[in-house]
Structures are given as structure tokens and as C-alpha cells.
């Protein structure tokens, strides 16, 4: 029997024509009848089944029912809508005797969870526990992509991809056939839904299509897992001072809002470096605490006049946090404390290794017409020269406030800016002035060219980049803008009035800088001694 056009069916409804009874029943098995709770979808997914009152719509150019062989065939632009499932194919065959369904030709299956399955042919049992797919391509909403020459599904919860490819990179729009940024090719890929893990056998890692590494076996969490305990990818490191190193991190999920990452790195010269990081999330913010430490085995690998050489036991603790106190106020911090001024930089501690950084605690507020910012800061310069870190200032506090009143007196706009900054240094930051010309070097000793005769540095001058002691400045600046109309012109123009008031307070320590005295010329030394005794 043959029919043409579009039909709609409600699973369980009685039809007068034989083919309309069997076809909806078969497709209900394929997509998972609401009454069969153990039915599985076509590919690994956690998609929900359609509700019991969902209607099934089948559209095809021709639908044929073979009563002798119990075979239903739909051909020509086959489209099926069942709940949130949508299937498109050129041809659809259901054999009631063998209880297998086959979709052939440019098959596309869209699932409720957003997964898209493309294939040349799908052949599965009607309970979808077993079957195989030819020329499979799978795309998930989070850009995870699988491709395989053949995929086999077994036991309703395990899919094996033969000659599979896995990547999380989108294809190039201009040239979709071009290899992605990275991908993993494997002889066999097994996706185990029950254990939520993907296993790769004979894996080859490729970068821009070029192989860079090979592993006989490894495994990773499947895309449905957002956080799972286990080892992370190892990292290889190398350094002249530290030697060769291998870092192995392990990630532990404590609960839905907290986790810990511990890592160990063994360096051939300096020994074992231990790291640990704790992260905790709340409804209004989150914080992290990170610590690391090492007992150095070979201090002689460092220059003997550096801070790296001076310590055997070294370590750090760092913490960050940010909390929304309300929809207008935010409180946070980013603080690094370490045994010396260069540990995190030397051992490349993630998040704290920058040579220039600021440790701070802050409170900010943003109103409809105002802004508030209060901070306590410590500037840090991580270097093997301990003097440079000691010369960096504290800012206790830094305060900025701005407010705008749009309906001030006389119909104008009043803007108020206020600022307070108090800077403290433990040590002077002093640079000697070159007596000839600069050569472009980084270190002052290398930057100053040697003259043919006379002093290399000017004996009469020093440049103070920062003074030891306290320096405080407070500034207020009210400003008013008013729209005025000229008697000769109809267009308004703005008249601005403003005033600025600043207060300064300075307390500078007057004491000898022994390091400068040792480096300076005789004239410099005498001048510094006179200043020190004033």
C-alpha cells in the first residue's frame, strides 16, 4: 500500500489503515516511548524522552507498507517531528520482523539536549540498545565534536567509534575542510555513559593537522561532566637554574562549590616543589587560597649575589577573592605573601609569577550618580635583586570618590571629585646619573658608557625615583557646569566654574644609604653624609 503527503499520529492511537498503525509504533520505539523508561537515544546523551501526549509528524514524498514482509518504507524528503526530536533523511525503512530501523542518505538527527548527529546511514534496533552508524559526525552545544568511519552502540550505554576523531574547535568558516587548531585521532574511541568517561586507544595528538604526540592509551571525562576528580595533563618545564622538571597536577572535587588542586613538580637541580590550591564559590562570590614550597637542593645553580641563592627553604601563600555585598558594592582582594621577593617568579607559580604585580584589598561602590573606590595596596617587583622589591611603596590608602548632581543650584550640574593617596617606602629608590651617554642597556651599570677619562657617573647628582618615608596628598575638586543663553545667539552654551584644593604632608627619613655610599663616587659619599647629618 502506498500513500503520499503528511501524517500525524499520537502514540497509542488506533488507525484505520494498516501502515499508519505500524509506522508510528515503530518510530515511537526509535525515539523512546514515554511508557518505556529504559529506552535510549541514538547516541550518548542524557536527553529527556517526549511526553506521552506528544504527537508524531511524518512527512515524505512516498510511504509504502509491504504487508507480506511487514516492512514500512518512507522515501523522498523524509522529515519526522516527535516532541523535541527531529529527524531528516532521504529514506526510512522499518522491518517489523527483525525489529530494526534504518535511515539512509544525509541523515540528520537533532536531540532535545542540542546534540546534532550527521550520518550516511543509521541502523539500530527498535529499543535502541544495539546498532551502528556509518560515517558519523556528532556536534554538541559546547562545541565538542566527534567523527568516525563507523560507530557501534552496545548495552544501551556504551558507544565505540572506529577510526575516531575528537576536537573542541570549530571548523574554519572560509575553509571548513582545513584541519582544526587541535584534534585527537584514535584507532578506537569508547564513550562510556555509565562511568562518564571517554577512552582513547592508539591516540595521536595533532596541531593544525600535524602530529605532535602519540599515546597508546589515555582517558578523559565526557562532555556531560563539568567537574570530576582525577589527574590533569602533565607539564614539562626547563630552566638553567632549576633544571628539567615534570609537573603532575591532581584535581579533587570536594562538593558542588569547592575543589582542590594539588601538584608536584620534580626539578633535576632543585628537588621537589609542592603546590596546593583551594577554591570555594558562594552565591555572591568566591575566593581562592594557593600555597607552594620547596627546599632547594642546589643553591649554587643561582648567582651567589641574588635573593634566589640566599635561601634554602622557600615558599609562598596567595589568595584572591571577590564578593558582591549588594548590587552596588563589591569587596575583594588579591594578596601574595612569600618567603622572599622572587620565589613565585622563579618557580613560575600560576597566577602569581608576574614580575610586576600589586597586592591589594579593595571596596568599590557604584551608584546612579556616584562612584566610590577605596584600596590598600603594596606594589611588588619580583626580581633576583632584593633591593628592587624593598623599594616598592605601600599605598595606605588610595581613595577616589566622584559624585554628580544634575539638579544643583541655578539649574546647573555639580560634579565633585575627591582623592586621597598616602604612600610609604621602607627604602630610597636611587639611580646614579650617567656622566656621558646611555647605551640602551637594562642595568644602570651597563647602560652608562665609559668615558675616555674622568668619572663614569656624574659625581654631583643622584636621581631619586622614590624617597623613604611617608607622602600624603588629599585633593578635592568641585566643578559646576551651567547652561547659559547668549542675548545674541539662540543656542545655549555651557559655562563651567571650578576650584581645586590639595593638601600635602611629607615625612622623609634622613639616614645614610650604605649601598649608595658604597657604589657612589667620593663626592657622592661626602654629599650623602652631609645630608644624613643634617
N, C-alpha and C positions, 0 to 999 in steps of 0.2 A: 504494500500500500504506500502511496506517495502523496505528500501534501506540500504546499508552498505557503510562505508567509511567516507571521509571528504568532507564537502561542504563549500563554501564561498559565502557570499551574501553581496550586497550593499543595505542598506535600501532604499526602493522605487523602486528597480529593478523588472522588470516583469520576472517571472519564468514560464516555460512550465509545470512543474509538480505541482500538487495541494499542496503537503506537503511542497515543497520548497517555496511556496508563503506565507503560514501561519506561518511557524516556524520563519523565520527571522523577520516577522512583530511582532510576539509575543515577541520575545527576544528584539526587539527594544523598546517595551513598558517597559520591565523589566529594562533595563539598561538606559533608558531615551533617547528618540528620540531627535535629535537636534532641531526638529521643535516644540517639546512640552517643553517649557521652565520651566513649573511648575512641571515637573516630579521629584520625589525624589528618592534618592538611598535607598539601602536595610536597612541600619542602620544609626543612626545620623551621618552625615558627611557633609562637605562643598565641596565634590569632584566635579570637573567640568565634564560636560557631554561630550561624544565623539563628534567630529566634524561631520558634515553632510556627508562627503565623507568617513567616517570610514567604513571599511569592517568588516563583522561579520563572524567568522570562527567557525564552529561547527564540532566537531569530536566525534564520538560514534561508538560502535560496531554495533548497530541496531537503525534505525529511522523508526517509524511506524506512518501512518496517518489513523485515523479512520474517514472515510467520513460520516458515519451515525451519529456519536456523536460529530463530529468536535473536536477531541482530537488528539494532536500530542504527541508522546512518543519517547524519546531517551533513550536507555539503554546501559550499559556497557562502563565504562570509558569515561563518558561524559566530554568533555572539550569545553569551549566557550571562545573565544577571541573577544572582541568588544572594539576597542580603547584601553584604558589603563585598562579596566576591564577584569578580568579573573575569570571564574567560573569552578569549578570542582565538580562533583557529580557522584554517581553511576547511578542515574536515573533522568530524567527530564520529567515532564508532563505539557502540556498546554491545558486547556479546553477553547475553544473559546466561548462557550455559557455562562459559568459562569465568563469568563474573569479572571481566576485565574491561576497562575503558581505555580507548586510545584516541588522543587528539593529535592531529598531524598537520604540519605546514604552518610556519610562522606563528607558533603558539605563544600566547602572552597571557599570563595569569597574574591578576592583581589581588592581593590579600588584604584583610582588614587592618593589619598592622603596618601597611605601607610597602611591604616587600613586593618586588616585581620579579617574575620568573619568565625568562625567554628561552624557548627551546624549539628544536626542529620537530621533536616528537616526544610525547609523554605516554607511557604505558604503565598502568597501575591497576591493582585490584580494587574492587569497589569499596572495601573498607579502608583502603589507602595505607595498609600496613606494609605492603611489599610492592615493588615496581622499579622501573628505571626510566631515565630521561636521557635523550640523545641531544648532544650539542647544547648543553645547559649554560645559561648566563643568569646569575642572581644578583639583584641590587637591593640593598636595604636602605631605609630612610637616613641612616647615619653614614652613608657613602661607603659602607663595606660592600665589596664586590667579589663574587666567586664566578669562576668559569671552569668548565670541564668538558672533555670529549664525551663523557658518559657519567651519569650519576645513578647509584643504586641505593634504594631505601629498604632497610630491614628492621623488623621488630617494632616498627612504628615510632622509633625514637633515635635511629642512627642512619646517617646518610654518608655514603662513600663516594668521593669524587675521584674518578680516574683521570690521570694527567691534568691535575687541577692547578688553578692559578688563583691567588688571593691578593687583594690590594685594597687600600682605603683611599686611593687617589682618583679624582675624576679624570676622565679622558680629555685630551686636548680638543677644544672646540673646532679649531681650524683643521686639525689632522687627527681625527679620532683613532686612526689605526696606529698612531705613534705610541711607543711604549710609555707607560706612566712613570712618574718620578721614581717610585719603588714598587716592587711586587715580589711575591714568593711563588715560585713554581715548585710543584712536588709530584713525585710519581703517584702518590696517593694521599688524599686528604680525607680524614674521617671526622665528621661533625657529630659528636655525642650530645644529644639534647638532655639526657638524663643527668649526666655529670657536668653539663655546660662547659665542655672543653672541645677544642679543635686540635687534632693530632696530625702532624705532618711527617711523612716518610719520604726520604730522599729529597730533602728541601734544598732549593737553590735560591739565594737572595740576589736580586737584580736591581741595579740603579741605572735608570734611563736605558733599560734593556740590556745592560752589560752585567754579566755575573760577577759578584764580588765575594761571595762566601758560599760554602756548602756544609750542610749538616745532615747526617744520616737520619736524625730524628729530633724533633722538639715539639712542644705543645704550647698552646695559649688559650686564654679564656675566650668563649664565643661572644658574639656581639650583644647578646642579651645580658651579659654580666658587666655591670658598671664598676664593681669593686670586688676583688677576690684575692685572698691571701696566696702568696707564692713568690718564687724568685722572679726578679725583673732581669732585664737584659744586662749582662756583664759589660764592663767598660775597661778598656785598656788605656794606660797612661804611661807617659815617659817624661823624664826631666833629668838634666845634668846633675842637679843637686840631690834628687830623690831616687834616681834610678828608674828601672822599669817597674810598673805597678799594674795590678789587676784588681778592679773594684767589683764586688759582688753584692748587690742590694737584695733585701728580702722585705716584701710588703705584707703587713698584717692588718686585717680588718678587725677592729675591736667591736664596733657596733655600727648602726646606720649613720652616725655623726662623728665617729672618731676612728683614727687609724694611726699606725706606727710604721715607719720605715727604718730598718737597721741595715748598716752596710759595713763591710770590712774591706780594707784595701791593704795589700801587702806590697811594700816597696823594697826592691833589692838592696838599696843602700840604707834606708831609714827604718825599716821594720813595719810593724802592723799599725795602721790607722783605723780607729773605731769611730763610727758615726751613728747617731740616732736622731730621728725627728718625729715629734708627736704633733698631730693636727686634730683640732676639735672645732666642730661647727655648732652654732646655735641659731635660733630663729632670727636673731638680729645681728649676727656677725660671726666671726671665727678668729682663732688665734693659733699660732704655731710656736713650738719650742724645739730648738735644734742644738745639739751638743756634739763635740768631736774632740779627740785627744790622741796623743802619741807620745811614746818615749823614744827619742831619736837614738839610733844605733851608731851613726857616723856623723858627728858634728864637723869633722874635718872636711866633709864634702862641701861645706859652705865657706865663704871667705871669713877669715878669723876676726875681721873688724866689723862684722854685721850682727844684727839682732838675731838672725837665724842660728848663728854659731854660739850665742851666749847661753842658750837654754837646752837642757836635755828633755825635760818634761814640758810639753806644750799642749794647750787646749783652748777651747772657746765655748761660749754659750750664747746663742742668739735667739731672739723672739720677735715675732710680729703679731699684730692684732688690729682689728678694725671692727667697731660696733656702732650701729645706728641707735643712738639713745632715743631718738624720735625721728619724725620725718624731716626735721630741720637741723638736728645736732648729731655730730659724728665724733667719736673718740677713738684714738688709735695710737699705735706705737711701732717702732722699728729700731731695735736696740741690739748692739753687738758688744759683748764683753769678752776679752781674751787675755791669755797669759802674757802676751807681748803684742807689739804693734803690727806684726806681719804674719801671724800664723794662718789666718783664713786665706790670705792671698797666696802664701807659699804652697799650701796644700789644696788650693782650688776648691774650697768648701762652697757648694752651690748656694747662691743667694747672698753670700757674704764675702765673696772673693774680690770684688772691685777694689782697685787701688784707692779710689776716692769715693767715699760714702759719708752719709750723715746718719747718726743715731739720734732719734727724736721721739718725743711724746707730744701729741697734739690734740687740740679740741677745736673743732670748726662748727660754725653755725651759719645758716643761710636763710634769711627772711625774705619777705616780699620786696623790701626796700633797704635791706641791710646785710652786711657780711661781717663775720667775726672769725678771727684766726689767732689762736694762742698756742705757742710751741716752746719747748725746751729742747735745745739741740747741742750735739757735740760733733764737730767736724773731725773726720778721721782720714788720715793719709797712710795707707798700708805700704810700707817700704822697708828695705833692709837697713835703712838709716833711721835709727830710733829718734834722732833729733827732729826729723821732719814731722813725725807723729806728735811729739811733745809740743811742737809749736802751733798746732792747730787749736783754734779757740772753742770755748763754750759760749753758747748764746742762751742766757738765762735772765729774762725770757725774750722771745720775739713775739710782738703783739701788733696786729693790724685790725683796724675797725673802720668800716665805711657805712654811712647812712645817707639816704636821700629822702628829703621831704618835698613832695611835689606841690603841696599847698601851703607854702610858707607865707610869711608876711608879704604884703604888697603883691600877691599873686605870682610870685616867682618860685624858683626851685632852689632849695637849700641843700648843699652837699657838705658833709662833714667827714674828713679823713683824720684818723689818729694813728700814731705809730710809736712803739716803744721797743728799743733794742738795747740789751746790755751784754757786752762782750767781755769775756775774761780769758786771759792766756797765762799759762804757767811759765813759758819761756819766750824770750825775744826771738823773732824771725829776722835774721840779719844776713845781708848779702854784701860782699865787698864790691866796690866799683872798679871795673876794669880800667887800667891806665892807658891802654892802647885802643884795641878794637875787638869786637866779638867775632868768633869764627863759626858760630852756629852749633856748637856742642851743647849737650844736655846738662852736664855737670859744670858748675861755675869754674872749677879748676881747669876743665878742658876747654871752656868757652872763651877764655881770655887769652889772646895771643901774647906770646913773649916778645917784649921789645928787644932791640939790639943792645940797649944799655938802659940802666935805670930800673925802677920798680915795675913789677908785673901788674900790681894793683895800685890804684891811687891811694897814697898814704893818708890823705886828708879827708876822705869821705867813706861813709858806710850807708847803705840803703836799708832802712828798717821796713821790712814787709809787715811786721806786726810787733807791737810793744807789749811787754809783760805787764800784767795788771788788769784793772777794770776800766771800761769805757762805756758810758751810758748816754743814750740820746733819746729824748722824747719830743715828738712833733705833733702839733695839731694844726689843721688847715681847714677852716670853714670857707665855703665859697657859695655865692648866691648868683643865680642867673635869672634875669627878668626880661620878659618880652615887652619891648617899648615900641611905640609907633611914632614915626617921624612926621612933622607937620607938612613936609614937602613930599613925602612918599607914603603911599598907602600900605606898602609891605612892612610887616613888623621886623625888627631886628633884636638881637639879644645883647643885653648889657650885663657884663659879668663883674662882680665885685668879690674880692677875696683877701684873705690875710693868712700869714703863716708865722707860727711861733715855735721855736725849737729851744730846748734846754739841753745842756751838755754837762756831764760830770766825768772827770777823768782822774784815776788814781793809778799812777805808773810807778812800779817798783824801780828804785835806783840801786842796782847792785851789779857787781862785775860779772861779765860773761867769760868764764875761764876759757871756753872753747874758742871764742873770738880773740881773746888775748893771745892764745897760743898760735892762731893762724895769722893774725894781723902783723903789720909792719911795726917797727919801733914807734913811729909817730902815732899809729892807731892805738897801740898799747898805752902810750902816755895819755892820749886823749880819753880813752875809756877809763883809765884810772882816775883822771881828774873828775870825769862825770860821776864816777862811782863814789867819790869822797865828797861831792857837793851836797 
